[in-house]
Amino acid sequence: MSERIIPAAMQPVYDKWHFAPAVRVDRTLYLSGLMGTEPDSTVNKDPKTQFNRMFTTMELILAEAGCTINDVVEMTSFHLNLAETFAAFSAVKDARVPEPHPAWTAIGVHSLLLPGALVEVKAVARIPDSPTTG
């Protein structure tokens, strides 16, 4: 059985684009591709601002499912201009994602959906044990 994870702030995105920010299947959480968009759906031109915003959104979704960034076990990042932005993304990732670091694959792409977006990240997290689930 699966459960859609949709934080209230992301309901308009679900309604407009018809995809869940995350789906829980048993003890695994699958996060959809996330970009560093502002609440008004714009994209800041500063790479570090975009990357931090993406991790903030990721943390919002994880929290809705009872997880933290520490529960992420795998990330795949899709980068526009990978060579130019990789160092900045890595610095933000290392500041936001503590050890032990998850498995990670970085892929350079030709384009992303939103103009100005530099990265899209999807992730998989382990849903931690709780007193009610054993």
Beta strands, then each sheet from edge to edge (+ up, - down):
strand 1: 2-5
strand 2: 22-25
strand 3: 28-34
strand 4: 72-80
strand 5: 103-109
strand 6: 119-126
sheet 1: 1+ 2- 3+ 6- 4+ 5+
end
